[in-house]
Amino acid sequence: MENKRINGNDLLAIGYKENHAMGVALKINKRRLGFTREQMLTNFKAVLADPNRFLTDEVFRPLAEVLLQLDTIMEKCVPLRDESIAYRVFGEEHIEAGARKQMDIAMRLPVAVTGALMPDAHQGYGLPIGGVLATDNAVIPYGVGVDIGCRMALSVFDIPATYIEEHKDRLEELIMKHTRFGAGNGYLKHERVDHEVLDSSVFESNAFVRALKDKAWTQLGSSGGGNHFVEFGVMEFADSDTALGVAKGKYLALLTHSGSRGLGATIAGHYTKLAKQLCKLPYQAENLAYLDLNSEEGQEYWLAMNLAGDYASACHEVIHDKIILALGAALLTKIENHHNFAWKEQYNGAEVIVHRKGATPAGKGVMGIIPGSMATPGFLVRGKGEVAAVNSASHGAGRLMSRTQAIKTFSAAELKMMLADNGVRLLGAGMDEAPMAYKDIHTVMAAQTGLVDVVATFLPRIVRMADDGSRED
């Protein structure tokens, strides 16, 4: 108990409020500096009672200074609405309170227009994962997320699904040879491939982005850590789909999930910091700092975000092209969709900026891919264009527990048994990505029958993920 981390609720209990002083206190607590938990709480309470007494204290001076300047700080903040704009929640009974609270705060932004929470939602930074937020001419870097343009890409081959069992070793070899995983990992100069995305004018017009071009080239065609994957599996069409031109049957398919790698993460960090400098919000909303799209900074971020999205798509294209060439396969269809992005769309006759942080576009007729986990089904879907969901659906099953909790809760034996029961061969990954750490994908899908129609089901069979502890997701 003594070493348990102090959190916001602990500070509320001793008299603090949700303001910038709480943020400073939590930063001080991270260092702990030899104090026990109880000693730290005692000091925090004393600083709150008499900030002047701590103005020369080496540890607590920053907190004392903020407490004495709170009124001035708050006067400089952009005020939030008194109440949240009403929004729809899908699968509400399975969504944690932290995600609801984050969405409530987002809907109090002065630029908020409408929003929705998807059934896979869970707490994140700023906008919750699974949160959809439409704003008036403003873009929120943390509303887009760190892994800008993260996406799913699916290639369905004109090869029967029985090929997997007959050639598992060959398919495993193809995945291992033509993919690379992990935060910071990429390709050596003689291994790099070219792609037109590297010729984007944004690399030339934006000095900050230009400095990232070599990193982007190095990581082109690679995948990040965390929940990113490359999978071979069985794609089952219970009925023929004339729009896609695919007949009823079971096929070999390749499914990938990853994003814009170091390029996107660095862009996200830079413009989030800039937004926080330009758009001072109250403490509870500071991660929702936004950029006006009429501003130079807003336009810079918009172009950089779109470049990161194009780059993420290029990474998938390179992976799929390499594997398709090595496999010698003919394509029946290829589908791609992305999340962690912002789009210009129409709502009630006006243009809005729709942020989908961990949410899939699901406009009428729009194709999407909603994965489960390494050992549970994924779904190829077609959007219904539900306005109450802001034309969106979930981007996956959604985490049931944190990575740390999953590692503490499950054993390698449990994971091995589940993989065996589902006929999955796993290459890499850690206990934090165990299927048991995710919500039941069938429950999530049942909560969004009004948002999408299921076209086909994907069953993973050979799964590659990062095995180095990377968390770039």
C-alpha positions in Angstrom: 0.0 0.0 0.0 2.9 2.3 0.9 4.2 2.4 -2.7 0.8 2.5 -4.4 0.8 5.4 -6.9 -1.1 8.5 -5.8 -3.8 9.4 -8.3 -6.3 12.2 -8.9 -8.9 10.6 -6.6 -6.4 10.6 -3.7 -5.8 14.3 -4.3 -9.5 15.0 -4.5 -10.0 13.3 -1.2 -7.6 15.7 0.6 -9.2 18.8 -0.9 -7.7 19.4 -4.3 -9.8 20.2 -7.3 -9.5 19.1 -11.0 -7.3 21.9 -12.0 -3.7 22.6 -13.0 -2.5 22.3 -9.4 -3.6 18.6 -9.5 -1.5 18.1 -12.7 1.6 19.6 -11.1 1.1 17.5 -7.9 0.8 14.3 -10.0 4.0 15.1 -11.8 5.9 15.7 -8.5 4.5 12.4 -7.2 6.0 10.5 -10.2 9.4 11.4 -8.9 8.5 10.5 -5.3 12.0 11.6 -4.2 12.3 9.2 -1.2 9.0 10.1 0.3 6.5 7.3 1.2 3.0 7.5 -0.2 1.6 8.8 3.2 4.4 11.4 3.5 3.7 12.7 0.0 0.0 13.0 0.7 0.8 14.8 4.0 3.0 17.3 2.1 0.4 17.8 -0.6 -2.2 18.6 2.0 0.2 21.1 3.7 1.0 22.9 0.5 -2.7 23.2 -0.3 -3.3 24.7 3.1 -0.4 27.2 3.0 1.3 27.5 -0.4 3.4 30.5 0.7 5.3 28.3 3.2 6.6 26.1 0.4 7.8 28.8 -2.1 11.4 28.0 -1.2 11.0 24.2 -1.0 13.0 22.5 -3.7 10.4 19.7 -4.2 7.1 21.4 -3.7 7.8 25.0 -4.9 6.2 24.4 -8.4 3.0 23.3 -6.8 3.0 26.2 -4.4 3.5 28.6 -7.3 0.6 27.2 -9.3 -1.7 27.2 -6.3 -1.0 30.9 -5.8 -1.6 31.7 -9.5 -4.7 29.5 -10.1 -7.0 32.4 -10.6 -4.7 34.0 -13.2 -4.2 30.6 -15.0 -7.9 30.0 -15.2 -8.6 33.5 -16.6 -6.3 32.6 -19.5 -8.1 29.3 -20.2 -10.7 28.9 -22.9 -13.9 28.2 -21.0 -15.7 24.9 -21.5 -19.5 24.6 -21.8 -21.3 24.2 -18.5 -22.9 21.0 -19.8 -21.9 18.4 -22.3 -23.7 18.2 -25.6 -25.8 15.1 -25.7 -24.3 12.1 -27.6 -25.1 8.5 -28.3 -23.4 5.6 -26.5 -23.5 2.2 -28.2 -23.0 -0.8 -25.9 -23.1 1.4 -22.9 -23.3 -1.4 -20.4 -19.8 -2.6 -21.4 -18.0 0.8 -21.4 -15.9 1.9 -18.4 -16.6 5.1 -16.5 -13.3 6.6 -17.4 -14.1 6.6 -21.1 -17.6 8.1 -20.5 -16.0 10.9 -18.4 -13.5 11.7 -21.1 -16.2 11.8 -23.7 -18.3 14.1 -21.5 -15.5 16.5 -21.2 -14.9 16.5 -25.0 -18.5 17.3 -25.5 -18.1 20.5 -23.4 -15.5 21.9 -25.8 -16.7 25.2 -27.3 -15.9 23.8 -30.8 -17.8 20.5 -30.3 -20.8 19.9 -32.6 -21.8 16.3 -32.1 -20.2 13.0 -31.1 -20.7 9.3 -30.3 -19.0 6.6 -28.3 -18.5 3.2 -29.9 -19.0 -0.2 -28.1 -15.3 -0.9 -28.0 -14.6 2.3 -26.1 -12.1 2.5 -23.3 -10.1 5.3 -21.7 -7.2 6.9 -23.6 -5.6 10.3 -23.7 -7.8 13.3 -24.5 -10.5 11.7 -26.5 -11.3 8.1 -25.4 -10.4 5.2 -27.7 -13.7 4.6 -29.5 -14.7 8.2 -29.3 -16.1 10.1 -32.3 -16.1 13.9 -32.1 -17.2 16.4 -34.7 -15.9 20.0 -34.3 -16.4 23.3 -36.0 -13.3 24.2 -38.1 -10.9 22.9 -35.4 -8.7 19.8 -35.3 -7.5 18.2 -32.1 -4.1 16.4 -32.4 -4.9 14.1 -29.4 -8.4 13.6 -30.8 -6.7 12.0 -33.8 -4.2 10.1 -31.7 -0.5 9.3 -31.6 -0.6 6.6 -34.3 -2.1 8.9 -37.1 -3.9 7.0 -39.8 -3.6 3.6 -38.2 -5.5 1.2 -40.4 -6.6 -2.2 -41.4 -5.9 -3.7 -44.9 -7.3 -7.0 -46.2 -6.4 -9.0 -49.3 -8.6 -11.9 -50.2 -7.0 -14.4 -52.5 -8.4 -16.7 -55.2 -7.0 -19.6 -53.1 -9.2 -22.0 -51.1 -8.9 -21.8 -47.3 -7.6 -25.4 -47.2 -4.3 -24.0 -48.4 -3.5 -22.7 -44.9 -3.4 -26.1 -43.3 -1.6 -27.7 -46.2 1.1 -24.9 -46.3 1.4 -23.5 -42.8 5.1 -23.6 -42.8 5.4 -21.7 -46.1 3.0 -19.1 -45.0 4.8 -18.6 -41.8 8.1 -18.2 -43.7 6.5 -15.6 -46.0 5.3 -13.5 -43.0 8.6 -13.7 -41.2 10.6 -12.8 -44.4 8.5 -9.9 -45.6 7.5 -8.1 -42.4 9.3 -6.3 -39.7 7.9 -5.3 -36.3 8.5 -3.2 -33.2 8.8 0.5 -32.2 11.8 2.1 -33.8 12.5 -0.9 -36.1 12.8 -0.6 -39.8 15.0 -1.5 -42.8 18.6 -0.9 -43.6 19.5 1.3 -46.6 20.0 -1.6 -49.0 16.6 -3.1 -48.0 14.5 0.0 -48.4 11.8 0.3 -51.1 10.6 3.5 -52.9 7.1 4.7 -52.9 5.4 7.9 -54.2 4.4 8.9 -50.7 8.1 9.9 -50.1 7.7 12.5 -52.9 5.0 14.4 -51.1 5.3 18.1 -51.2 4.7 18.3 -47.5 8.2 16.9 -46.9 9.5 20.0 -48.7 7.1 22.7 -47.4 7.3 21.8 -43.7 10.8 21.9 -42.2 9.8 19.9 -39.1 8.3 17.1 -41.3 11.2 17.2 -43.7 13.6 16.2 -40.9 11.5 13.0 -40.5 11.8 11.9 -44.1 14.8 9.5 -43.6 13.0 7.9 -40.7 9.9 7.5 -42.8 11.9 5.8 -45.6 13.6 3.5 -43.1 10.3 2.3 -41.6 8.3 2.2 -44.9 6.7 -1.3 -45.1 7.2 -2.1 -41.4 4.7 -2.5 -38.5 4.7 -1.1 -35.0 4.4 -2.7 -31.7 1.4 -3.3 -29.3 -1.7 -4.6 -31.1 -0.3 -4.3 -34.6 -0.2 -7.5 -36.6 0.1 -9.3 -39.9 -2.1 -12.4 -40.2 -3.0 -15.1 -42.6 -6.5 -16.5 -42.0 -9.7 -17.9 -43.4 -12.1 -15.4 -45.0 -15.6 -16.8 -45.1 -18.3 -15.3 -47.2 -21.6 -17.0 -46.1 -23.2 -15.4 -49.2 -21.9 -14.1 -52.5 -21.2 -10.3 -52.5 -21.9 -8.9 -55.9 -20.5 -5.5 -55.1 -17.2 -7.0 -54.2 -17.4 -9.7 -56.9 -16.7 -12.5 -54.4 -18.7 -15.7 -54.5 -19.8 -17.6 -51.4 -17.0 -19.7 -50.0 -13.9 -19.8 -47.8 -10.7 -18.2 -49.0 -7.1 -17.6 -47.9 -6.7 -13.9 -46.8 -4.1 -11.6 -45.5 -5.0 -9.0 -42.8 -2.7 -6.3 -41.5 -3.1 -3.7 -38.8 -0.6 -0.9 -38.2 -0.1 2.8 -38.7 2.2 5.7 -39.5 5.1 4.5 -37.3 7.7 7.0 -36.1 6.6 9.6 -38.6 3.0 9.8 -37.2 4.1 9.6 -33.6 6.5 12.5 -33.9 4.0 14.6 -35.8 1.4 13.9 -33.1 3.8 14.8 -30.3 5.0 18.0 -31.9 1.5 19.4 -32.8 -0.1 18.3 -29.5 2.6 20.4 -27.7 2.0 23.3 -30.0 -1.8 23.1 -29.6 -1.4 23.1 -25.8 0.7 26.3 -26.1 -1.8 28.0 -28.3 -5.1 26.7 -26.8 -5.1 26.9 -23.1 -7.9 24.7 -21.7 -8.9 23.8 -18.2 -6.9 21.0 -16.6 -9.4 18.2 -17.2 -9.5 19.1 -20.9 -5.9 20.1 -21.7 -5.3 17.0 -23.8 -8.1 18.2 -26.1 -6.2 21.3 -27.1 -7.2 22.2 -30.6 -5.9 24.1 -33.6 -8.1 26.5 -35.6 -8.0 25.3 -39.3 -7.8 28.9 -40.4 -4.5 29.3 -38.6 -1.1 28.6 -40.0 -0.5 25.9 -37.3 -3.8 24.3 -38.0 -3.1 24.0 -41.7 0.4 22.7 -41.0 -1.0 19.9 -38.8 -3.8 19.1 -41.3 -1.3 18.6 -44.1 1.1 16.6 -41.9 -1.8 14.5 -40.6 -2.9 13.6 -44.1 0.7 12.8 -45.1 1.0 10.5 -42.1 -2.3 8.8 -43.2 -1.0 8.3 -46.8 2.3 7.0 -45.3 0.4 4.4 -43.2 -1.5 3.3 -46.3 1.8 3.0 -48.2 3.2 0.8 -45.4 0.3 -1.6 -45.8 0.6 -1.5 -49.6 4.3 -2.5 -49.4 3.6 -5.4 -47.1 0.8 -6.7 -49.1 2.6 -6.3 -52.5 5.6 -8.2 -51.1 3.6 -11.1 -49.8 1.3 -11.2 -52.8 4.3 -11.4 -55.2 6.0 -14.1 -53.1 2.8 -16.1 -52.8 2.1 -15.8 -56.5 -1.6 -15.3 -55.8 -4.5 -13.7 -57.7 -6.5 -11.1 -55.7 -10.3 -11.4 -55.4 -10.7 -8.2 -53.5 -8.7 -5.8 -51.4 -10.2 -3.5 -48.7 -8.7 -0.9 -46.5 -10.0 1.5 -43.8 -8.4 3.7 -41.2 -9.0 5.2 -37.8 -7.0 7.7 -35.7 -7.8 10.4 -38.2 -9.9 13.5 -38.9 -12.1 14.0 -41.9 -14.0 16.9 -43.4 -17.7 15.8 -43.5 -21.2 17.2 -43.6 -23.4 17.4 -40.6 -26.8 19.1 -40.6 -25.8 20.9 -43.9 -22.5 22.3 -42.6 -18.9 21.1 -42.8 -17.5 19.7 -39.6 -14.2 18.0 -38.7 -14.9 14.4 -37.6 -12.3 12.9 -35.3 -12.4 9.1 -35.1 -10.0 8.0 -32.5 -10.1 4.2 -32.6 -13.4 4.2 -34.6 -14.1 3.0 -38.1 -15.8 5.1 -40.8 -19.2 3.5 -41.5 -21.0 5.8 -43.9 -23.7 4.2 -46.0 -22.0 1.5 -48.2 -18.5 2.2 -46.8 -16.5 -1.0 -46.3 -14.7 -1.6 -43.1 -12.7 -4.2 -41.2 -13.3 -4.8 -37.5 -10.8 -7.3 -36.0 -11.3 -9.2 -32.7 -8.0 -10.4 -31.3 -5.2 -12.9 -32.3 -7.5 -15.8 -31.6 -11.0 -14.5 -32.2 -12.9 -13.6 -35.4 -12.7 -10.3 -37.3 -15.4 -9.0 -39.6 -15.7 -7.4 -43.0 -18.5 -4.9 -42.7 -20.5 -2.5 -44.8 -21.6 0.8 -43.2 -25.2 1.8 -42.8 -24.6 5.5 -42.4 -26.2 5.9 -39.0 -26.2 9.7 -38.2 -26.5 9.1 -34.4 -23.1 7.3 -34.6 -21.7 10.1 -36.8 -21.3 7.5 -39.6 -19.0 5.4 -37.5 -18.5 1.9 -35.9 -16.0 0.3 -33.6 -12.5 -0.3 -34.7 -12.1 -3.6 -32.9 -13.1 -5.4 -29.7 -11.5 -2.9 -27.4 -9.4 -3.5 -24.4 -11.1 -5.1 -21.3 -8.0 -4.4 -19.1 -4.7 -2.5 -19.2 -1.6 -4.1 -20.6 -0.1 -4.2 -17.1 -3.2 -5.9 -15.7 -3.2 -8.4 -18.5 0.4 -9.4 -17.8 -0.3 -9.8 -14.1 -3.6 -11.7 -14.7 -2.9 -14.3 -17.4 -0.3 -17.1 -17.7 1.6 -18.3 -20.8 -0.1 -21.6 -20.4 -3.6 -20.0 -20.6 -2.6 -18.2 -23.8 -1.1 -21.3 -25.3 -4.2 -23.3 -24.7 -6.5 -20.7 -26.2 -4.4 -20.4 -29.3 -4.4 -24.2 -29.7 -8.1 -24.4 -29.2 -8.6 -21.9 -32.0 -5.9 -23.3 -34.4 -3.7 -20.2 -34.2 0.0 -20.2 -34.7 1.5 -17.1 -33.0 4.8 -15.5 -34.0 5.9 -13.0 -31.4 3.5 -10.9 -29.1 3.4 -10.9 -25.3 0.8 -11.5 -22.6 -0.4 -7.9 -22.8 -2.0 -8.9 -26.2 -3.7 -12.1 -24.9 -7.2 -12.4 -26.3 -8.6 -12.5 -22.8 -7.4 -8.9 -22.3 -10.0 -7.8 -24.9 -13.8 -7.5 -24.8 -15.8 -10.2 -26.4 -15.9 -9.2 -30.1 -19.4 -10.8 -30.5 -20.8 -8.6 -27.7 -19.3 -5.6 -29.4 -20.7 -6.5 -32.8 -24.1 -7.2 -31.3 -24.1 -3.6 -29.9 -23.7 -2.1 -33.4 -26.0 -4.1 -35.7 -27.6 -0.7 -36.5 -24.3 0.7 -37.6 -22.9 -2.0 -40.0 -23.9 -5.2 -41.9 -21.5 -8.1 -41.6 -20.3 -9.2 -45.1 -17.8 -11.8 -44.2 -15.9 -13.3 -41.3 -12.1 -13.6 -40.9 -10.6 -16.3 -38.7 -6.9 -15.8 -37.9 -4.6 -18.8 -38.3 -1.0 -17.5 -38.5 -0.4 -14.3 -36.5 2.8 -12.2 -36.3 3.1 -9.4 -33.8 6.0 -7.5 -32.1 7.9 -9.6 -29.6 10.1 -6.9 -28.1 7.8 -5.2 -25.7 7.0 -2.4 -28.1 4.0 -0.2 -27.4 3.8 1.8 -30.6 0.0 1.4 -31.2 
